């Protein structure tokens, strides 16, 4: 009985001292796998990493005194792929022949053996690059494992879940550009496979572009910085056009072709020159138009259209809004003056308007499109400015100069001035006559006092 108990304890010790385990690791072609070294390796213990089986081709080994060693006689498919980093054997740039089983074995007082099954993650993408609007399809699956069902999901470039399981099907958009990640989870351990998606599209542009009369305005249409102009041409870019849709109230003619560029021809625009339009950066894929002198008639919708050989188009529509001040009133002191500042369209919630009176005016700033001055005065004369702001950014501004005349007419001013001149001249004439009279009287008295035979004072008899 005593021997039986000892045998049981020895068996338990042997079982406890021997650990055999299996771990599944998923990786994609050209990916990286890390196989860690066991902890607490004692003196005299050796750690071996063998491919396919215990006695298979040895990849590397470790001993506390000798350190990490990569086998020198590796097969060609393993050369320049193995390194040691942070107590782990790292396999880089995995190819098809590197998938399989790696056995990590510890030899010494304790035998610790673990088998790593390196399985492939298959990721497919419909032929890139894609035009915006084309179907984006991503699939991700793995090699089968007996009795284990890994969970698969996709992460888009914004690192949020997308698609349904291992499949993503969406209409390609600009925000789909970037790296997509297939995440495979098994036994709470995650493996990742990455694929880069390129969607050819134009850079996002604001729907409205603001300017004022006699100012220049840039109407944007360009490629994203991460997509070369050559990729547009390789995808089959055929022609680029700019079209203008004026306001119905300003022109009943309908859309106009402003610029036309044949990609296979010389990189040069053809179109009307009277509008003073330029596009200086064609060779860089910047198709933006610059209108050097805007008028009210230039307000409307501008469409940048790229046509490809497969019949698909990429378009950007930008509405140019011209800020203008309309004024009504006689501009006479004491009367009402109405000022109106607008683009002809309703302003979005994040855009505000501001009136700035001249410094000499007693009027206050206003955020309303209409500015009414009930009784205008000569102090309101000067430059009135209307500005458009988005947060702390001034979008554009325009000015008008008010000339406020006094409520007296020109003839009344002439009459008053003439009367004033007559009064002044009359006063001067009276003053001159008065002084001449005084001088004459003084001269007369002087002559009387110098008489040679003055008469005696008092009464005398003759």
C-alpha positions in Angstrom: 0.0 0.0 0.0 2.8 2.3 0.9 4.5 1.6 -2.5 1.3 2.3 -4.3 0.9 5.7 -2.7 4.5 6.6 -3.5 3.9 5.6 -7.1 0.8 7.8 -7.3 2.8 10.8 -5.9 5.6 10.1 -8.4 3.1 10.0 -11.3 1.5 13.2 -10.2 4.9 14.9 -9.9 5.8 13.7 -13.4 2.5 14.9 -14.8 2.9 18.2 -13.1 6.5 18.6 -14.2 5.6 18.0 -17.8 3.4 20.6 -19.5 2.2 20.1 -23.1 0.1 22.8 -24.6 -1.0 24.1 -28.0 -1.6 27.7 -29.1 -3.0 28.9 -32.4 -1.5 32.1 -33.9 -2.9 33.8 -36.9 -0.8 35.9 -39.3 -1.0 37.3 -42.8 1.6 36.9 -45.6 4.4 39.4 -45.0 3.3 39.6 -41.3 5.2 39.1 -38.0 4.8 36.4 -35.3 6.3 36.5 -31.8 7.1 33.2 -29.9 8.0 34.1 -26.3 10.6 32.3 -24.2 9.4 30.6 -21.0 9.9 32.5 -17.7 12.2 31.4 -14.9 14.7 29.4 -16.9 17.2 27.9 -14.6 20.9 27.1 -15.1 21.4 24.1 -17.3 18.0 24.5 -19.0 17.9 24.7 -22.8 15.0 26.1 -24.9 14.7 24.9 -28.4 12.4 26.1 -31.3 11.9 23.5 -33.9 9.8 23.6 -37.0 7.0 21.0 -37.7 8.0 18.6 -34.8 10.2 18.2 -31.8 13.0 16.6 -33.9 12.3 18.7 -37.0 14.6 21.5 -38.4 15.9 23.6 -35.5 15.3 27.3 -35.9 16.9 28.7 -32.7 17.8 27.9 -29.1 18.5 29.6 -25.8 20.7 28.9 -22.8 21.3 31.1 -19.8 25.0 31.1 -20.3 25.2 31.1 -24.1 22.2 33.4 -24.6 20.1 33.5 -27.8 21.4 31.6 -30.8 20.0 31.5 -34.4 20.9 28.3 -36.2 23.5 28.9 -38.9 22.4 26.1 -41.3 18.8 27.3 -41.7 16.9 26.3 -44.8 16.6 29.1 -47.4 12.9 29.8 -46.6 14.0 30.8 -43.0 17.1 32.8 -43.7 17.0 36.5 -42.7 13.6 36.0 -41.0 14.5 35.2 -37.4 15.5 37.6 -34.7 15.2 37.8 -30.9 13.4 40.8 -29.3 12.4 41.1 -25.6 12.8 37.4 -24.8 10.8 36.3 -27.9 11.7 34.6 -31.1 10.4 36.9 -33.8 9.5 35.6 -37.3 9.3 38.5 -39.8 8.0 38.6 -43.4 6.2 35.3 -43.2 5.6 33.6 -46.5 3.5 30.6 -47.4 6.3 28.1 -46.6 6.6 29.5 -43.0 3.1 28.7 -42.0 2.8 25.5 -40.0 3.8 24.2 -36.5 6.6 25.5 -34.3 7.5 23.4 -31.2 9.1 25.2 -28.3 10.7 22.6 -26.0 12.5 23.1 -22.6 15.0 20.4 -21.6 16.3 20.1 -18.1 14.8 19.2 -14.7 11.4 20.4 -16.0 10.1 19.6 -19.4 7.9 22.3 -20.9 6.7 21.8 -24.4 4.3 24.0 -26.3 3.2 23.8 -29.9 2.4 26.9 -31.9 0.2 26.5 -34.9 0.8 29.4 -37.2 -2.2 29.8 -39.5 -2.8 32.2 -42.4 -5.3 35.0 -42.5 -6.5 35.5 -46.0 -7.4 39.1 -47.0 -8.7 40.0 -50.4 -9.6 43.4 -51.9 -11.2 44.1 -55.2 -8.6 45.5 -57.6 -7.4 48.9 -56.3 -7.4 51.8 -56.7 -11.1 52.5 -56.7 -13.0 55.5 -58.0 -15.3 57.2 -55.5 -18.7 55.5 -56.0 -17.3 52.1 -57.1 -18.0 49.1 -54.9 -15.5 48.5 -52.1 -15.4 44.8 -51.1 -13.1 43.4 -48.4 -13.1 39.8 -47.3 -11.2 38.1 -44.5 -11.1 34.4 -43.5 -8.7 32.0 -41.9 -7.5 28.4 -42.2 -9.7 25.9 -40.5 -8.8 24.7 -37.0 -10.2 21.6 -35.4 -12.8 22.4 -32.8 -12.1 26.2 -32.8 -14.1 28.9 -34.4 -12.3 32.3 -34.4 -14.4 35.5 -34.4 -13.6 37.9 -37.3 -14.4 41.6 -37.7 -13.1 44.6 -39.6 -11.9 48.0 -38.4 -12.0 50.9 -40.8 -9.3 53.7 -41.0 -11.1 55.5 -38.2 -10.7 52.4 -36.0 -14.4 51.6 -35.8 -16.1 48.4 -36.7 -17.4 48.0 -40.2 -19.1 45.4 -42.3 -20.6 42.2 -41.2 -18.2 39.6 -39.8 -15.3 39.0 -42.3 -17.0 40.9 -45.2 -17.2 44.6 -46.0 -19.3 45.9 -48.9 -19.7 49.6 -49.3 -19.7 52.3 -51.9 -16.2 53.7 -51.9 -15.8 57.2 -50.5 -12.9 59.5 -49.7 -13.0 58.6 -46.0 -12.4 54.9 -46.8 -8.8 55.8 -47.8 -6.2 54.3 -45.5 -5.5 51.1 -43.6 -8.2 48.6 -42.8 -7.6 45.9 -40.2 -9.0 42.5 -40.0 -9.1 41.3 -36.4 -9.2 37.5 -35.7 -10.0 36.6 -32.1 -9.6 33.1 -30.6 -9.3 32.2 -26.9 -9.4 35.9 -26.1 -6.2 36.4 -28.1 -6.2 38.8 -31.1 -4.3 38.6 -34.3 -4.5 41.3 -37.0 -4.1 41.5 -40.8 -3.9 44.9 -42.5 -4.7 46.0 -46.0 -4.4 49.5 -47.6 -7.3 50.9 -49.5 -7.0 53.7 -52.0 -10.0 55.6 -53.2 -9.5 58.2 -56.0 -11.6 61.2 -55.2 -11.3 65.0 -55.1 -10.5 66.8 -51.9 -13.4 67.9 -49.7 -14.4 71.5 -50.4 -16.8 73.9 -48.6 -20.1 74.2 -50.3 -20.0 78.0 -50.2 -17.1 80.3 -51.0 -17.6 83.9 -49.9 -16.2 87.0 -51.6 -17.1 90.6 -52.4 -17.2 92.8 -55.5 -13.8 93.8 -57.0 -12.1 91.1 -54.9 -10.4 87.9 -56.0 -11.8 84.4 -55.1 -10.3 80.9 -55.3 -12.8 78.2 -56.2 -11.2 74.9 -54.9 -10.9 71.7 -56.9 -7.8 69.5 -56.1 -6.6 66.0 -55.4 -6.0 64.8 -51.8 -2.3 65.1 -50.8 -2.0 61.3 -50.4 -3.1 60.5 -53.9 -0.8 61.4 -56.8 -2.1 63.0 -60.0 -0.6 60.1 -61.9 -3.1 57.7 -60.2 -5.9 59.8 -61.7 -4.4 59.5 -65.1 -3.6 55.8 -64.7 -7.2 55.2 -63.7 -8.3 56.6 -67.1 -8.9 60.3 -66.6 -10.1 61.7 -69.9 -11.3 65.3 -69.5 -11.7 68.0 -66.9 -14.3 70.8 -67.2 -15.4 73.7 -65.2 -19.1 74.7 -65.6 -20.9 77.8 -64.2 -24.6 77.9 -63.2 -25.6 81.5 -62.7 -28.4 82.6 -60.6 -31.7 82.5 -62.5 -32.3 86.1 -61.6 -29.0 87.3 -63.1 -28.8 85.2 -66.3 -31.5 83.2 -68.1 -28.9 81.5 -70.4 -28.3 78.5 -68.3 -25.0 76.7 -67.6 -21.8 77.9 -69.2 -18.5 76.0 -69.9 -15.7 78.1 -68.4 -12.7 75.8 -68.8 -12.0 72.6 -70.7 -8.9 70.5 -70.3 -8.1 67.4 -72.4 -5.7 65.3 -70.3 -4.2 63.5 -73.3 -3.5 66.9 -74.9 -1.4 69.7 -73.7 -2.0 70.6 -70.0 -3.7 73.9 -70.9 -7.2 75.3 -70.3 -9.4 76.5 -73.2 -12.3 78.7 -72.5 -13.5 82.4 -72.4 -10.9 84.9 -71.3 -13.2 87.8 -70.4 -14.0 86.4 -67.0 -10.3 86.7 -65.9 -10.0 83.1 -64.7 -6.7 81.3 -64.1 -5.7 77.8 -63.0 -2.0 78.0 -62.3 -1.1 74.6 -60.8 -2.4 72.0 -63.3 0.7 69.9 -63.3 0.3 69.3 -59.5 -3.2 68.2 -59.9 -4.6 71.4 -58.5 -7.6 72.4 -60.7 -8.7 75.3 -58.6 -9.9 78.4 -60.4 -8.9 81.9 -59.4 -11.2 84.7 -60.3 -9.1 87.9 -60.1 -11.9 90.4 -60.2 -15.3 89.3 -59.0 -18.6 91.1 -59.8 -22.1 90.4 -58.7 -22.7 88.5 -61.9 -20.1 85.9 -60.9 -22.2 84.7 -58.0 -23.7 81.2 -58.6 -22.7 77.5 -58.7 -19.4 76.3 -60.1 -19.0 72.6 -61.0 -15.6 70.9 -61.4 -16.1 67.6 -63.3 -13.6 64.9 -64.0 -14.6 62.4 -66.7 -13.0 58.9 -66.8 -12.9 56.5 -69.7 -15.2 54.0 -67.9 -17.9 56.6 -67.9 -17.7 57.6 -64.3 -17.4 61.2 -63.1 -16.0 62.9 -60.1 -17.6 66.3 -59.3 -17.3 69.1 -56.8 -19.9 71.9 -56.7 -19.0 75.2 -55.0 -21.4 78.1 -54.7 -19.7 81.5 -54.9 -21.6 84.1 -52.8 -20.8 87.7 -53.5 -21.3 90.1 -50.6 -22.9 93.3 -51.6 -24.4 96.4 -49.9 -27.6 97.8 -51.3 -28.6 101.2 -50.1 -31.7 103.3 -50.4 -32.6 106.8 -49.2 -31.8 110.4 -50.1 -28.8 110.7 -47.7 -30.0 114.1 -46.4 -29.5 115.0 -42.8 -32.6 114.2 -40.7 -34.1 111.6 -43.0 -34.1 107.8 -42.8 -31.4 105.8 -44.6 -31.7 102.0 -45.2 -28.6 99.9 -45.8 -28.9 96.2 -46.7 -25.9 93.8 -46.8 -26.4 90.2 -48.2 -25.1 87.6 -50.6 -28.5 86.8 -52.0 -28.6 83.5 -50.1 -29.6 82.6 -46.5 -26.5 82.4 -44.3 -25.7 79.1 -42.6 -26.0 79.0 -38.8 -22.2 79.2 -38.3 -21.8 82.3 -40.4 -22.7 85.7 -39.0 -22.8 89.2 -40.4 -21.5 92.4 -38.8 -22.0 96.1 -39.6 -19.2 98.5 -38.6 -20.1 102.3 -38.7 -17.4 104.9 -39.3 -15.7 106.3 -36.2 -17.4 109.7 -36.5 -20.9 108.1 -36.3 -22.8 107.6 -33.1 -24.5 104.5 -34.5 -23.8 101.1 -32.9 -22.5 97.8 -34.5 -25.2 95.4 -35.7 -25.5 91.8 -36.7 -28.6 92.2 -38.9 -28.5 92.3 -42.7 -30.6 95.5 -42.8 -29.3 98.5 -41.0 -31.8 101.3 -40.6 -30.8 104.8 -39.5 -34.1 106.7 -38.6 -32.5 110.2 -38.6 -29.2 110.3 -40.3 -26.7 113.1 -39.5 -23.6 114.5 -41.1 -21.6 112.5 -38.5 -22.7 109.3 -40.2 -20.8 110.3 -43.3 -17.8 108.0 -44.1 -17.0 104.4 -44.8 -19.5 101.8 -43.6 -18.2 98.2 -43.6 -20.1 94.9 -43.7 -18.2 91.8 -42.7 -18.9 88.0 -42.8 -17.5 85.9 -40.0 -17.2 82.2 -39.2 -16.2 81.9 -35.6 -13.0 83.9 -35.3 -12.3 83.9 -39.1 -13.3 86.8 -41.3 -14.6 85.4 -44.6 -14.9 88.6 -46.6 -16.0 92.2 -46.3 -17.3 95.0 -48.4 -17.7 98.8 -47.9 -19.8 101.7 -48.9 -19.1 105.4 -48.5 -22.1 107.5 -47.3 -22.2 111.3 -48.1 -24.7 112.9 -45.8 -25.7 116.5 -46.9 -27.2 119.1 -44.6 -31.0 119.5 -44.8 -30.5 123.1 -46.2 -30.6 123.2 -50.0 -27.9 124.7 -52.2 -29.8 127.8 -53.1 -30.7 128.4 -49.5 -27.0 128.2 -48.6 -26.2 130.6 -51.5 -28.9 133.0 -50.4 -27.8 132.9 -46.7 -24.2 133.4 -47.7 -25.1 136.3 -50.0 -27.2 138.0 -47.4 -24.4 137.5 -44.9 -22.0 139.1 -47.3 -24.4 142.1 -47.9 -24.8 142.6 -44.2 -21.1 142.5 -43.6 -20.4 144.9 -46.5 -23.2 147.3 -45.2 -21.7 147.2 -41.8 -18.3 148.0 -43.2 -19.7 150.9 -45.3 -21.6 152.4 -42.3 -18.4 152.1 -40.2 -16.4 153.9 -42.9 -19.0 156.7 -43.3 -19.2 157.1 -39.6 -15.4 157.4 -39.3 -15.3 159.9 -42.1 -18.0 162.0 -40.4 -16.1 162.0 -37.2 -12.9 163.1 -38.9 -14.7 166.0 -40.6 -16.2 167.2 -37.4 -12.8 167.2 -35.6 -11.3 169.1 -38.5 -14.1 171.8 -38.4 -13.6 172.4 -34.7 -9.9 172.8 -35.1 -10.5 175.6 -37.7 -12.9 177.5 -35.4 -10.4 177.6 -32.5 -7.6 179.2 -34.6 -9.7 182.4 -35.6 -7.5 185.6 -35.6 -10.2 188.1 -34.2 -12.3 186.1 -31.8 -15.5 187.8 -30.6 -15.7 188.6 -26.9 -17.9 186.4 -24.9 -21.2 187.8 -23.6 -23.5 190.4 -25.0 -22.1 193.7 -26.4 -23.7 196.7 -27.8 -23.1 197.6 -31.3 
